[in-house]
Amino acid sequence: MRFLHLADLHLDTTFANRRDELRTRLRAATREAMERAVQQALSHEVDAVLIAGDLFDGDHLSFHTERFLTRAVQRLTSSGITVVYATGNHDPGGPSGPASRIPWPQSVALLSDAEPRRIPILREGELVGRVTGAGHTSAREARDLSATFPRPQRQPGVAEVALLHTQVLDTPGGSAHDRYAPSHLPALRGAGFDYWALGHIHLRQGLSVDPPIHYPGNLQGRHPGESGAKGALLVELLPGQAPTVEFLELAPVRWESLRLGGLDEATSMTALAGRIQREWEEARDRDPGLPGAEWILRVGLAGPSPLYRTLQSEEERRELARHLESALGLLQAEVRAHELRPPLDPSRHRDRVDILGEALRLLDELSDPEGPSPSRTLSLEADELAGLAGAEADEYLRDLLRGEAPLLLDRLLEGEGR
């Protein structure tokens, strides 16, 4: 059995915080990624396309997306490809959901109910696999739906695949996501399936090799936290052979980030722009992306910089971003400077017998893990620290104070001409 595994398309995402032209481009990019997925399914002659939830971003369904999706699915089913779509927390089943408003062809299996169903996968009339899956019926599915899946019906030459939108709790980064249809990796491994096609986590990752358990990640990145190549997984399960899982990059727009330190020699904005451009070109030499890829870049500047004061100006950062957009051919650039600090050496001032020396020595003490309790020293209560107290509050305050000495020095020396 050969199939394409995709998830988390989030069609009709509003991208509300983006400027109009970028918002339009990102909505179109998601549809383009889906169109590329359809083309890959056809060219690889897959038996099925599996969609592991969040095909839609919410209840809204644009006419453009309705027409596009209907045509895309018809291209697949008219070529004998079975489409199996299990709903997720963004597109739960029900009469008001967008999934119920699409005129799906008969060969599309919509799994919009928590009751598991088995879908036969045929190739030229011959059974080559079964897909067992279930869907979310609400936006906050709290049950472990995987626990209700029946054991596979073992049959020679027939692959058994499970399809589910779930958060696998005991995996790297799993606790950072919402607990929708939570499941556990040991239980998935022991369920008897040849492959678990999962959705919900937008970072592509393989959780298990035997059996293969995979998140393909989302099809098109939606914000700076979803950087890197995005796409789908091409999976082949053949009797007597090891499974193959191949990533296919499909997203036409990519989000990327650069974090730059060591900025001592960038003494002008022109020099800083040149440094960013060199770093960007080196990154693209290592990873050029797809031909014709479009890019959105976030630049994070960190450490001491002679341009510290200049870059505190939002207008200066915007002007630098506009220059980068033009010079590098970017859809959008953003420059962040909150990790910058003045190019000052606090050690030269710690022995001063004045308020500056006292402040620097106190800052050293309070940021030292072996030093006094910052919360007690500063007489801060839990309600002033978002409810934090005790060791947790002290750890938070030490993290906050660590590295603040150059900023304090800059403020207190401002009137001294340094």
C-alpha positions as CSV (number, residue, x, y, z in Angstrom):
1,M,0.0,0.0,0.0
2,R,1.3,3.4,-1.0
3,F,-0.2,6.6,0.4
4,L,0.3,10.3,1.0
5,H,0.0,11.4,4.7
6,L,-0.8,15.0,5.3
7,A,-2.3,17.0,8.2
8,D,-3.1,20.5,9.6
9,L,-3.7,22.4,6.4
10,H,-5.8,25.0,8.2
11,L,-7.5,26.2,5.0
12,D,-9.0,29.7,5.3
13,T,-6.8,30.8,8.1
14,T,-7.4,34.6,8.5
15,F,-3.8,35.7,9.1
16,A,-5.5,38.7,10.7
17,N,-2.3,40.4,12.0
18,R,-0.6,40.5,8.6
19,R,-0.8,43.3,6.1
20,D,-3.4,42.8,3.3
21,E,-1.1,41.6,0.5
22,L,0.7,39.2,2.7
23,R,-2.5,37.8,4.1
24,T,-3.8,37.2,0.6
25,R,-0.5,35.5,-0.4
26,L,-0.5,33.2,2.7
27,R,-4.1,32.0,2.1
28,A,-3.3,31.3,-1.5
29,A,0.0,29.5,-0.5
30,T,-1.9,26.9,1.6
31,R,-4.1,26.1,-1.4
32,E,-1.0,25.9,-3.7
33,A,0.6,23.5,-1.2
34,M,-2.5,21.3,-1.3
35,E,-2.5,21.4,-5.1
36,R,1.1,20.2,-5.1
37,A,0.1,17.4,-2.7
38,V,-2.5,16.3,-5.2
39,Q,0.0,16.3,-8.0
40,Q,2.5,14.3,-6.0
41,A,-0.3,11.8,-5.2
42,L,-1.1,11.4,-8.9
43,S,2.5,11.2,-10.0
44,H,3.4,8.6,-7.4
45,E,0.3,6.6,-8.2
46,V,-0.7,6.3,-4.5
47,D,-3.6,4.2,-3.4
48,A,-4.8,6.7,-0.8
49,V,-4.5,10.2,0.6
50,L,-4.8,10.4,4.4
51,I,-5.7,13.7,6.0
52,A,-5.1,13.6,9.8
53,G,-7.4,16.5,10.9
54,D,-7.5,20.3,10.8
55,L,-8.1,20.5,7.1
56,F,-9.9,23.7,7.9
57,D,-9.0,26.3,10.4
58,G,-12.5,26.8,11.8
59,D,-16.1,27.1,10.9
60,H,-15.6,29.6,8.1
61,L,-15.5,28.1,4.6
62,S,-14.9,30.5,1.7
63,F,-16.5,29.9,-1.6
64,H,-13.0,29.9,-3.1
65,T,-11.8,27.1,-0.8
66,E,-15.0,25.1,-1.4
67,R,-14.6,25.2,-5.1
68,F,-10.8,24.5,-4.9
69,L,-11.2,21.6,-2.5
70,T,-14.0,20.0,-4.5
71,R,-11.9,20.1,-7.7
72,A,-8.8,18.8,-5.9
73,V,-10.5,15.8,-4.4
74,Q,-12.3,15.0,-7.7
75,R,-8.9,14.8,-9.4
76,L,-7.8,12.2,-6.8
77,T,-10.9,10.1,-6.7
78,S,-11.3,10.0,-10.5
79,S,-7.9,8.4,-10.7
80,G,-8.9,5.7,-8.3
81,I,-7.3,7.2,-5.2
82,T,-9.2,6.8,-1.9
83,V,-9.3,9.9,0.3
84,V,-9.7,9.4,4.0
85,Y,-10.2,12.5,6.2
86,A,-10.4,12.4,10.0
87,T,-11.6,15.6,11.6
88,G,-9.6,17.4,14.2
89,N,-10.1,20.0,16.9
90,H,-10.2,23.0,14.5
91,D,-12.7,21.2,12.1
92,P,-14.8,18.9,14.3
93,G,-17.6,16.9,12.9
94,G,-21.2,18.1,13.1
95,P,-23.8,19.8,11.0
96,S,-22.2,23.3,11.3
97,G,-18.7,22.3,10.5
98,P,-17.1,23.1,7.1
99,A,-16.5,19.4,6.5
100,S,-20.2,18.8,6.4
101,R,-20.7,21.5,3.8
102,I,-18.4,20.1,1.1
103,P,-20.1,17.9,-1.6
104,W,-17.6,15.0,-1.1
105,P,-17.4,12.3,-3.8
106,Q,-18.5,8.9,-2.8
107,S,-15.0,7.6,-2.6
108,V,-14.1,10.1,0.1
109,A,-14.3,8.6,3.6
110,L,-15.2,11.4,6.1
111,L,-14.4,10.3,9.6
112,S,-16.2,12.9,11.7
113,D,-17.3,10.7,14.6
114,A,-15.5,9.4,17.6
115,E,-16.6,5.8,16.7
116,P,-13.7,4.2,14.8
117,R,-14.3,3.0,11.3
118,R,-12.4,0.8,8.9
119,I,-12.0,2.0,5.4
120,P,-10.8,-0.6,2.7
121,I,-8.1,0.6,0.3
122,L,-8.3,-0.9,-3.1
123,R,-5.9,-1.0,-6.0
124,E,-7.6,-2.0,-9.3
125,G,-10.3,-3.8,-7.3
126,E,-7.8,-5.7,-5.0
127,L,-7.7,-5.0,-1.3
128,V,-4.2,-3.7,-0.4
129,G,-4.9,-2.1,3.0
130,R,-7.3,-0.8,5.6
131,V,-7.4,2.5,7.3
132,T,-8.9,2.6,10.8
133,G,-9.6,6.1,12.0
134,A,-11.9,8.4,14.1
135,G,-12.7,12.1,14.2
136,H,-13.2,14.8,16.7
137,T,-16.8,15.7,17.4
138,S,-16.0,18.8,19.4
139,A,-13.4,21.5,19.5
140,R,-12.1,20.1,22.8
141,E,-12.0,16.4,22.5
142,A,-10.6,15.1,25.9
143,R,-11.0,11.4,25.3
144,D,-8.2,9.1,24.2
145,L,-9.8,8.1,20.9
146,S,-6.9,5.8,20.1
147,A,-7.9,3.5,23.0
148,T,-11.1,2.7,21.2
149,F,-9.5,1.5,17.9
150,P,-10.1,-2.2,17.3
151,R,-7.2,-4.5,16.8
152,P,-6.3,-4.9,13.1
153,Q,-7.7,-7.7,11.1
154,R,-4.6,-9.4,10.0
155,Q,-4.6,-10.6,6.4
156,P,-1.6,-11.5,4.2
157,G,-0.5,-8.7,1.9
158,V,-3.0,-6.2,3.5
159,A,-1.5,-3.2,5.3
160,E,-3.1,-1.9,8.4
161,V,-2.9,1.9,9.0
162,A,-4.4,4.0,11.8
163,L,-5.4,7.7,11.3
164,L,-6.0,10.1,14.1
165,H,-5.6,13.8,15.1
166,T,-4.1,13.5,18.6
167,Q,-1.5,14.8,21.0
168,V,0.9,12.1,22.0
169,L,1.7,13.1,25.5
170,D,4.9,11.3,26.3
171,T,7.0,12.6,23.4
172,P,9.5,15.5,23.0
173,G,7.5,18.8,23.0
174,G,4.2,17.0,23.6
175,S,3.4,18.8,26.8
176,A,3.7,22.2,25.0
177,H,0.5,21.6,23.0
178,D,-3.2,21.5,23.9
179,R,-4.3,18.1,25.2
180,Y,-6.8,17.2,22.4
181,A,-7.6,13.5,22.1
182,P,-4.5,12.7,24.2
183,S,-2.8,9.4,23.6
184,H,0.3,7.6,24.8
185,L,3.2,6.3,22.7
186,P,3.5,2.8,24.3
187,A,-0.2,2.2,23.6
188,L,0.1,3.3,20.0
189,R,3.2,1.1,19.5
190,G,1.4,-1.9,20.9
191,A,-1.9,-1.5,19.0
192,G,-0.8,-3.7,16.2
193,F,-0.9,-1.3,13.2
194,D,1.7,-1.1,10.5
195,Y,1.7,2.8,10.6
196,W,0.1,5.6,12.6
197,A,-0.8,8.6,10.5
198,L,-1.1,11.4,13.1
199,G,-2.0,15.1,13.0
200,H,-2.1,18.1,15.4
201,I,1.6,18.8,16.0
202,H,2.8,21.2,13.4
203,L,6.4,20.1,13.6
204,R,7.3,17.1,11.4
205,Q,8.6,14.3,13.6
206,G,8.8,10.5,13.7
207,L,7.9,9.1,17.1
208,S,8.6,5.5,16.4
209,V,10.4,3.4,13.7
210,D,8.8,0.0,14.5
211,P,6.0,0.5,13.8
212,P,6.4,3.9,12.1
213,I,4.4,6.6,13.9
214,H,4.6,10.0,12.3
215,Y,3.5,13.6,12.4
216,P,4.0,15.1,8.9
217,G,3.8,18.7,10.3
218,N,1.5,21.2,8.7
219,L,1.5,21.6,5.0
220,Q,2.3,25.4,5.0
221,G,3.8,27.3,7.8
222,R,1.6,30.1,9.2
223,H,3.9,32.1,11.5
224,P,7.6,32.5,12.5
225,G,7.4,29.6,14.9
226,E,6.6,27.3,12.0
227,S,9.9,27.7,10.1
228,G,11.7,25.3,7.8
229,A,10.5,23.1,5.0
230,K,6.8,22.0,5.2
231,G,5.0,19.3,3.3
232,A,3.7,15.7,3.4
233,L,4.9,12.2,3.9
234,L,4.9,9.6,1.1
235,V,4.6,6.2,2.7
236,E,5.0,2.7,1.3
237,L,4.1,-0.5,3.2
238,L,5.0,-3.6,1.3
239,P,4.7,-7.2,2.6
240,G,8.0,-8.6,3.8
241,Q,9.9,-5.2,3.4
242,A,10.8,-2.4,5.7
243,P,8.4,0.6,5.5
244,T,9.6,3.6,3.6
245,V,8.7,7.2,4.7
246,E,9.8,10.0,2.5
247,F,9.3,13.7,3.2
248,L,8.0,15.8,0.2
249,E,8.5,19.5,0.5
250,L,5.4,21.3,-0.8
251,A,5.0,24.7,0.8
252,P,5.6,27.6,-1.6
253,V,6.2,30.1,1.2
254,R,8.7,29.5,4.0
255,W,9.3,31.3,7.3
256,E,12.8,31.5,8.5
257,S,14.7,33.1,11.4
258,L,18.3,34.3,11.8
259,R,19.7,35.1,15.2
260,L,22.9,37.2,15.0
261,G,25.4,37.9,17.8
262,G,29.0,39.1,17.7
263,L,27.9,42.5,16.3
264,D,30.9,44.6,17.6
265,E,32.2,45.3,14.1
266,A,28.8,46.4,12.7
267,T,29.2,50.1,13.5
268,S,26.8,51.4,10.9
269,M,23.3,50.3,9.8
270,T,24.8,49.7,6.3
271,A,27.4,47.3,7.9
272,L,24.7,45.6,9.9
273,A,22.5,45.1,6.8
274,G,25.6,43.6,5.0
275,R,26.2,41.2,7.8
276,I,22.5,40.0,7.8
277,Q,22.6,39.6,4.0
278,R,25.8,37.4,4.2
279,E,24.3,35.3,6.9
280,W,21.1,34.9,4.8
281,E,23.0,33.9,1.7
282,E,25.0,31.3,3.6
283,A,21.8,29.8,5.1
284,R,20.3,29.6,1.6
285,D,23.5,27.9,0.2
286,R,22.9,25.2,2.9
287,D,19.2,25.0,2.3
288,P,18.0,26.7,-0.9
289,G,14.4,25.5,-0.6
290,L,12.2,24.7,-3.5
291,P,12.7,26.4,-6.9
292,G,10.7,29.7,-6.8
293,A,10.3,29.6,-3.0
294,E,9.2,32.8,-1.3
295,W,10.5,33.7,2.1
296,I,9.5,35.6,5.2
297,L,12.4,36.4,7.5
298,R,12.6,37.3,11.2
299,V,16.0,38.6,12.3
300,G,16.9,38.5,16.0
301,L,19.9,40.7,17.1
302,A,21.6,39.7,20.3
303,G,24.5,40.7,22.5
304,P,26.5,43.9,22.8
305,S,26.2,46.2,19.8
306,P,27.5,49.8,19.1
307,L,24.1,50.3,17.3
308,Y,22.1,49.5,20.5
309,R,20.6,52.9,20.9
310,T,19.8,53.3,17.2
311,L,18.0,49.9,17.1
312,Q,15.8,50.9,20.0
313,S,13.9,53.0,17.4
314,E,11.0,51.1,15.9
315,E,11.3,53.3,12.8
316,E,15.0,52.4,12.3
317,R,14.2,48.7,12.6
318,R,11.4,49.0,10.1
319,E,13.7,50.8,7.7
320,L,16.2,48.1,8.0
321,A,13.5,45.5,7.4
322,R,12.3,47.3,4.3
323,H,15.9,47.4,3.0
324,L,16.2,43.6,3.6
325,E,12.9,42.9,1.8
326,S,14.2,44.8,-1.3
327,A,17.8,43.5,-1.2
328,L,16.9,39.8,-0.5
329,G,13.6,39.6,-2.4
330,L,11.6,38.7,0.7
331,L,7.9,38.8,1.1
332,Q,8.4,40.3,4.5
333,A,11.2,41.0,7.0
334,E,11.1,41.7,10.7
335,V,14.0,42.9,12.9
336,R,13.9,42.3,16.6
337,A,16.4,43.9,19.0
338,H,15.1,43.0,22.5
339,E,18.2,40.8,23.1
340,L,20.6,43.6,22.3
341,R,22.5,45.3,25.0
342,P,24.9,48.3,25.2
343,P,28.6,47.6,24.5
344,L,29.6,48.3,28.1
345,D,31.7,46.3,30.6
346,P,30.0,46.3,34.0
347,S,33.2,44.8,35.7
348,R,34.9,48.2,35.3
349,H,32.3,49.9,37.5
350,R,31.5,47.3,40.2
351,D,34.0,48.7,42.7
352,R,32.6,52.3,42.5
353,V,31.5,53.7,45.8
354,D,28.2,55.2,44.6
355,I,24.7,54.1,43.6
356,L,26.0,52.6,40.4
357,G,28.5,50.4,42.1
358,E,25.9,49.4,44.7
359,A,23.3,48.6,42.1
360,L,25.7,46.4,40.0
361,R,26.9,44.5,43.1
362,L,23.3,43.9,44.1
363,L,22.4,42.7,40.6
364,D,25.2,40.2,40.7
365,E,24.1,38.9,44.1
366,L,20.4,38.5,43.1
367,S,21.2,36.8,39.7
368,D,23.6,34.3,41.4
369,P,21.9,30.9,42.0
370,E,23.9,30.6,45.2
371,G,23.0,34.1,46.3
372,P,20.1,35.4,48.5
373,S,16.5,35.0,47.5
374,P,15.6,37.7,45.0
375,S,11.9,37.6,45.9
376,R,12.6,38.1,49.7
377,T,15.4,40.7,49.1
378,L,13.1,42.8,46.9
379,S,10.0,42.1,49.1
380,L,7.9,40.8,46.2
381,E,4.7,38.9,46.8
382,A,3.2,36.2,44.7
383,D,0.5,38.4,43.3
384,E,3.2,40.7,41.9
385,L,4.9,37.7,40.2
386,A,1.9,36.2,38.3
387,G,1.3,33.9,41.2
388,L,4.8,32.5,41.4
389,A,6.3,31.9,44.8
390,G,9.3,30.3,46.5
391,A,12.0,28.7,44.4
392,E,9.9,29.1,41.3
393,A,9.7,32.8,41.8
394,D,13.4,33.1,42.5
395,E,14.3,31.2,39.4
396,Y,12.1,33.4,37.3
397,L,13.7,36.6,38.8
398,R,17.2,35.4,38.4
399,D,16.5,34.7,34.7
400,L,15.0,38.1,34.4
401,L,18.0,39.9,36.1
402,R,20.8,37.9,34.4
403,G,22.4,40.0,31.7
404,E,20.7,43.2,32.8
405,A,23.9,44.8,34.1
406,P,24.9,46.4,30.8
407,L,21.4,47.9,30.5
408,L,21.5,49.3,34.0
409,L,25.0,50.7,33.3
410,D,23.8,52.4,30.1
411,R,20.9,54.1,31.9
412,L,23.0,55.3,34.9
413,L,26.0,56.4,32.8
414,E,23.8,58.3,30.3
415,G,24.3,61.6,32.0
416,E,28.0,61.2,32.7
417,G,29.2,61.2,29.1
418,R,30.5,57.7,29.8
